[in-house]
Amino acid sequence: MAVSKKSLLDRLRDGVVVGDGGFVFALEKRGYVKAGPWTPECVVENPEAVLQLHREFVRAGADVAQAFSFYASEDKLDNRGNLAGSNHSVDKINKEAAALAIKAASEVEGELAPLTVGGISQCPSYLNGDGKEKVKEEFKKQLRQFKDLDFLLCEYFEHIEEMEWAIQACKEVVAEEVKQNLPKKAICASMCIGPEGDLHDVSAGECAVRMAKAGANVVGVNCHFDPYASLDTMQIMKDALEDANLLNKGSPKVGKGKQAPPSHVNRKVYLMCQPLAFHTPDAGRQGFIDLPEFPFALEPRICTRWDMHKYARDAYKMGIRYIGGCCGFEPYHIRAVSEELEKERVKSCEASNKHDRWGAGLRMHTKPWVRARATKEYWKRLEPASGRPYAPTFSDPDEWEMTNDMLTQHKEATTEAEMEKVLKFADEHDSEDDE
């Protein structure tokens, strides 16, 4: 008899959950995703590539396999000249994304086998001003393909209002499933915002409280900012949730012989964080999208595996119990998170079988100066160079003054007028640098 998997909320109550990494950037680099639309039709066109990436993250220690359904709402699939909406239906893409996550997770057995999660993200209908019901329906078209997944995730939202609508859509779909005798799913919610809050000037703390009150079980941030900026945001969120008495602090203290109550009894929320694997100390309010290196020249900003050890430890100390990554996070980054939290998780990952901790395997290197680096102390104190000679320390972000009409999405290519503005902006910055 197959052992039933332990639920997300029970795992968070008892310990820590390691998320997976970024699919969009990883698969774009490999030639399976088109930059710009960033939509996941490769789950249909190249499923083997998606499945392999799932397997690598699971092998690296991920406790979840997140269906690659990012930007797979119907309005996004048919956006900005993208052919995905014409070639593949929203149902087919999301169904295939779910099936690949399930397949990867099913290859591991036991109560701590990877959980599967279906995600929804911001959609053009919101910025186009199509209204609450239209936006919720776009979400529900995706969510109805996630019946067989273990929990749901609303991620990558820049406006708390749209996030609240997404959580409401999840709750309504979950209620429908419960009526069909399906298990009740937990709902996670993470926004792509920094310490300044959302793009409508709602503070990060208020965003966290509103996500909790909307019905999310787990709240936090993902993408747009590096681990350190993201943890700054999480501290603001944590403080606000504590002030509102909405923060779940983990396993409750119970008397001898007594059993802790099931997670669903406690309506307080857990914390989650899934940042970028790129350093973004010079980014503006919209995070790495502001940076001139976005999206094709970000490699000099990549975080090292040692950065990830520090991120995982700092996140855990803060009380965050769902710790993963987003764009730029490769399997080796997740392995670093997994290894740092190995004692707390009471398990190791398969990928560690080929990886001695803190470079210990270097003791067998042929060069004596490399063998001397086989210590934790060496790698903890190292401050890596950029790796690019003559590189500037920081770059100037493209901090345009954003208005809603500028963000309204369209199918047409960039206009000549828009391109002139980009070039003018670049020329002005070059002139300032020369002075």
C-alpha positions in Angstrom: 0.0 0.0 0.0 1.3 3.4 -1.0 2.1 5.8 1.9 0.1 9.0 1.7 2.1 12.2 1.4 2.3 14.5 4.4 0.5 17.8 3.5 2.1 21.1 3.0 0.7 22.7 6.1 1.7 19.8 8.3 5.2 19.9 6.9 5.4 23.7 7.6 4.0 23.1 11.1 6.7 20.5 11.9 9.7 21.8 10.0 10.8 23.4 6.7 9.9 23.0 3.1 12.5 23.6 0.3 10.9 25.0 -2.9 12.2 24.4 -6.4 14.0 27.0 -8.6 13.3 29.0 -11.7 11.9 27.4 -14.9 11.4 30.4 -17.2 15.0 31.6 -17.4 16.5 28.1 -17.2 14.4 26.9 -20.2 14.9 30.2 -22.2 18.6 29.7 -21.9 18.2 26.2 -23.2 16.1 27.3 -26.2 12.6 26.1 -25.0 11.0 29.4 -23.9 10.7 32.6 -25.9 11.9 35.7 -24.1 9.3 38.5 -24.0 6.1 36.5 -23.8 7.7 34.0 -21.4 4.8 31.6 -21.8 5.2 27.9 -21.1 4.0 26.2 -24.2 7.2 24.0 -24.1 5.2 21.7 -21.7 3.5 20.6 -24.9 6.2 21.2 -27.5 9.2 19.9 -25.5 7.8 18.1 -22.4 11.1 16.1 -21.9 13.0 19.3 -21.2 10.5 20.4 -18.6 10.4 16.9 -17.0 14.2 16.8 -16.8 14.4 20.1 -15.0 11.7 18.9 -12.5 13.8 15.8 -11.9 17.0 17.9 -11.3 15.3 20.1 -8.8 13.9 17.1 -6.9 17.3 15.4 -7.0 18.8 18.6 -5.6 16.4 18.5 -2.6 13.3 20.3 -3.6 10.3 19.2 -1.6 7.9 20.5 -4.3 7.5 20.1 -8.0 5.7 23.2 -9.2 3.8 22.8 -12.5 5.3 25.0 -15.2 2.2 27.1 -15.7 3.7 30.5 -15.3 2.0 33.1 -17.6 -0.4 30.4 -18.9 -3.6 32.4 -18.5 -5.6 32.6 -21.7 -5.1 36.3 -22.1 -1.4 36.0 -21.7 -1.0 33.1 -24.1 -2.6 35.4 -26.7 -0.6 38.5 -25.9 1.9 40.6 -27.7 2.1 38.6 -30.9 2.7 35.4 -29.1 1.5 32.3 -31.1 1.0 30.1 -28.0 -2.7 31.0 -27.7 -3.3 30.2 -31.3 -1.3 26.9 -31.3 -2.3 25.5 -27.9 -5.3 26.0 -25.6 -5.1 27.2 -22.0 -6.5 23.8 -21.0 -3.9 21.8 -22.8 -0.9 23.8 -21.5 -2.0 23.7 -17.9 -3.1 20.1 -18.0 0.3 19.1 -19.4 2.2 21.2 -17.0 0.3 19.5 -14.1 1.0 16.0 -15.5 4.7 16.6 -15.8 4.9 17.8 -12.2 3.0 14.8 -11.0 5.2 12.5 -13.0 8.4 13.9 -11.5 7.0 13.8 -8.0 5.7 10.3 -8.3 9.2 9.0 -8.9 10.0 9.5 -5.2 8.1 7.4 -2.6 7.2 8.0 1.1 5.3 10.5 3.2 7.9 13.2 2.4 7.9 12.6 -1.3 7.7 15.9 -3.3 4.4 17.7 -3.2 2.9 19.1 -6.4 1.7 22.7 -6.8 -0.2 24.6 -9.5 0.6 28.2 -9.9 -1.2 31.3 -11.3 0.3 34.7 -11.9 -0.6 38.3 -12.9 -2.6 38.5 -16.2 -3.0 41.3 -18.8 -6.8 41.5 -18.1 -6.0 43.3 -14.7 -3.8 46.0 -16.2 -6.3 46.4 -19.1 -9.0 47.3 -16.6 -11.3 44.4 -17.5 -12.7 44.1 -14.0 -12.7 41.6 -11.1 -14.9 38.9 -12.6 -13.1 38.8 -15.9 -9.7 38.5 -14.1 -11.0 35.8 -11.7 -12.3 33.8 -14.7 -8.9 33.9 -16.3 -7.4 32.4 -13.2 -10.1 29.7 -12.9 -9.5 28.5 -16.4 -6.0 27.5 -15.2 -7.0 26.3 -11.7 -9.5 23.8 -13.0 -6.6 21.8 -14.5 -4.9 21.5 -11.1 -7.4 19.1 -9.5 -4.8 16.4 -9.0 -2.1 18.7 -7.5 -1.4 18.9 -3.8 -1.7 22.7 -3.3 -2.1 26.0 -5.1 0.2 29.1 -5.5 -0.6 32.6 -6.5 2.7 34.2 -7.3 4.3 37.1 -9.2 1.7 39.8 -8.4 2.7 43.4 -8.3 -0.7 44.7 -7.1 -2.3 43.5 -3.9 -5.8 44.0 -5.4 -5.1 41.5 -8.2 -3.5 39.2 -5.6 -6.7 39.3 -3.5 -8.8 38.4 -6.6 -6.4 35.5 -7.3 -6.8 34.1 -3.8 -10.5 34.5 -4.0 -10.5 32.5 -7.3 -8.4 29.8 -5.6 -10.8 29.6 -2.7 -13.9 29.3 -5.0 -12.2 26.5 -7.0 -11.1 24.7 -3.9 -14.7 24.9 -2.5 -16.0 23.4 -5.8 -13.5 20.5 -5.5 -14.4 19.8 -1.8 -18.0 19.4 -3.0 -16.7 16.7 -5.4 -15.1 15.0 -2.4 -11.6 16.1 -3.4 -9.1 17.0 -0.6 -9.0 20.6 0.5 -5.9 22.4 -0.9 -3.7 24.9 0.9 -3.3 28.3 -0.8 0.1 30.1 -1.0 0.5 33.7 -2.0 3.7 35.5 -2.9 4.2 39.0 -4.5 7.1 40.2 -6.6 7.6 43.3 -4.5 10.4 44.8 -2.6 10.6 46.8 0.7 8.8 49.7 -0.9 5.6 47.7 -1.4 3.4 47.2 -4.4 3.1 49.4 -7.5 0.0 51.1 -6.1 2.0 52.3 -3.1 0.5 49.7 -0.7 3.2 48.8 1.9 4.7 45.4 2.1 3.3 44.9 5.5 -0.3 45.8 4.5 0.1 43.5 1.5 1.0 40.6 3.8 -2.0 41.3 6.1 -4.4 41.6 3.2 -3.1 38.3 1.7 -3.7 36.6 5.0 -7.2 38.1 5.4 -8.1 37.1 1.8 -7.6 33.5 2.8 -4.0 32.5 2.0 -2.4 29.9 4.2 1.2 30.9 3.3 2.3 34.4 2.3 5.6 36.0 1.2 7.5 37.2 -1.9 9.0 35.8 -5.0 11.2 37.0 -7.9 12.2 40.6 -8.9 14.7 41.0 -6.0 17.8 39.2 -4.7 17.7 37.1 -1.4 18.8 40.0 0.8 16.3 42.6 -0.5 13.6 39.9 -0.4 14.5 39.1 3.3 14.2 42.8 4.1 10.7 42.7 2.6 9.9 39.5 4.5 10.9 41.2 7.8 8.4 44.0 7.1 5.7 41.4 6.3 6.5 39.4 9.4 6.3 42.4 11.7 2.9 43.4 10.2 1.5 39.9 10.5 2.7 39.7 14.1 1.1 43.0 14.9 -2.2 41.7 13.4 -1.9 38.4 15.3 -1.9 36.5 12.0 1.5 34.8 12.0 1.8 31.1 12.5 5.0 30.3 14.4 5.2 26.6 13.8 4.7 23.5 15.9 2.6 24.3 19.0 3.7 23.2 22.4 1.6 20.3 23.6 1.6 18.3 26.8 3.1 14.8 27.0 1.0 12.2 25.3 -1.0 14.9 23.5 -1.1 15.4 19.7 -0.7 18.8 18.0 -3.9 20.0 16.3 -4.1 19.6 12.5 -2.8 22.6 10.6 -6.1 23.6 9.1 -7.4 24.4 12.6 -4.9 27.2 12.9 -6.0 30.0 10.6 -2.7 32.0 11.0 -0.3 32.0 8.1 3.2 30.7 7.4 6.0 32.6 5.6 7.5 31.8 2.3 10.3 33.4 0.3 11.5 32.6 -3.3 13.8 35.3 -4.5 16.0 35.8 -7.6 19.5 34.2 -7.8 20.9 37.5 -9.1 22.3 40.3 -7.0 20.1 43.4 -7.3 21.3 46.1 -4.8 21.1 48.8 -7.5 17.6 47.8 -8.8 14.7 50.2 -8.7 11.2 49.6 -7.5 10.4 47.0 -10.2 13.5 44.9 -9.3 15.7 43.3 -11.9 13.4 44.2 -14.8 14.8 47.8 -14.3 18.4 46.7 -14.8 20.0 47.2 -18.2 21.3 43.6 -18.1 17.8 42.2 -18.0 17.2 39.6 -19.4 20.2 38.5 -21.5 23.3 39.7 -19.6 22.6 38.9 -15.9 25.2 36.2 -15.5 27.8 38.4 -13.8 25.2 39.1 -11.1 24.5 35.4 -10.3 24.6 34.4 -6.6 27.1 31.7 -5.6 26.1 28.5 -3.8 27.7 30.0 -0.7 25.3 33.0 -1.0 22.5 30.5 -0.9 23.8 28.8 2.2 23.6 32.2 3.9 20.2 33.0 2.5 18.7 29.7 3.7 20.1 30.1 7.2 19.0 33.8 7.5 15.5 32.9 6.1 15.2 30.0 8.6 16.3 32.2 11.5 13.6 34.8 10.5 11.0 32.1 10.9 10.4 31.5 7.2 9.5 27.9 6.6 8.9 27.7 2.8 12.3 28.5 1.4 12.9 28.3 -2.4 13.9 30.3 -5.4 12.8 31.9 -8.6 14.5 33.2 -11.7 18.2 32.3 -11.9 17.9 29.5 -9.3 19.5 26.4 -10.8 19.4 23.0 -9.2 22.8 23.6 -7.6 21.4 26.6 -5.8 18.6 24.5 -4.4 21.1 21.9 -3.4 22.9 24.5 -1.3 19.6 25.5 0.4 18.8 21.8 1.0 22.3 21.1 2.5 22.2 24.1 4.7 18.9 23.0 6.2 19.7 19.3 6.3 19.5 19.0 10.1 16.2 20.8 10.2 14.8 18.7 7.4 16.3 15.4 8.9 17.1 14.3 5.4 19.6 14.8 2.7 19.2 15.1 -1.1 20.3 12.6 -3.7 22.5 15.2 -5.4 24.6 15.4 -2.2 25.9 11.9 -2.9 28.2 13.5 -5.5 29.0 16.6 -3.4 31.1 16.7 -0.3 30.1 19.5 2.0 31.9 22.8 1.8 34.3 21.7 -0.9 35.7 18.7 1.1 36.1 16.8 -2.2 38.8 19.2 -3.2 41.2 17.3 -0.9 41.7 15.0 -3.8 42.6 17.8 -6.3 45.9 17.6 -8.1 46.9 21.2 -7.2 47.9 21.9 -3.6 46.5 25.4 -3.6 43.1 24.1 -4.7 43.3 21.3 -2.0 43.8 24.1 0.5 40.4 25.4 -0.3 38.6 22.3 1.0 37.3 24.1 4.1 34.1 25.8 5.2 36.1 28.8 6.5 37.7 29.5 3.1 34.4 29.6 1.3 32.5 31.5 3.9 35.0 34.4 3.9 35.4 34.5 0.1 34.2 37.7 -1.6 34.0 36.6 -5.3 34.9 39.0 -8.1 32.4 39.9 -10.8 34.3 37.7 -13.2 34.3 40.4 -15.9 37.4 42.6 -16.2 36.6 46.3 -16.6 33.0 45.8 -15.5 31.4 48.7 -13.6 30.5 48.0 -10.0 26.9 48.8 -10.6 24.7 49.8 -13.6 22.1 52.5 -13.8 18.6 51.0 -13.7 16.0 52.2 -16.2 13.7 53.9 -13.7 10.9 55.2 -15.9 8.0 56.9 -14.2 5.3 54.2 -14.7 1.6 55.0 -15.4 -1.2 52.5 -15.8 -1.6 53.3 -19.5 2.1 52.6 -20.1 1.7 49.1 -18.5 -1.5 48.2 -20.5 -0.4 45.2 -22.5 -0.8 45.0 -26.3 -0.2 42.6 -29.1 1.8 45.0 -31.3 5.5 45.1 -31.4 7.4 48.0 -29.8 6.6 51.2 -31.6 9.1 53.6 -33.2 8.2 56.2 -30.6 8.8 53.8 -27.7 12.1 52.7 -29.2 13.2 56.4 -29.5 12.4 56.9 -25.8 14.6 53.9 -24.9 17.5 55.2 -27.0 17.1 58.7 -25.7 17.1 57.4 -22.1 20.3 55.4 -22.8 22.0 58.4 -24.4 21.2 60.6 -21.4 22.7 58.0 -19.1 25.8 57.6 -21.2 26.3 61.4 -21.1 25.9 61.5 -17.3 28.5 58.7 -17.0 31.0 60.6 -19.2 30.7 63.7 -17.1 
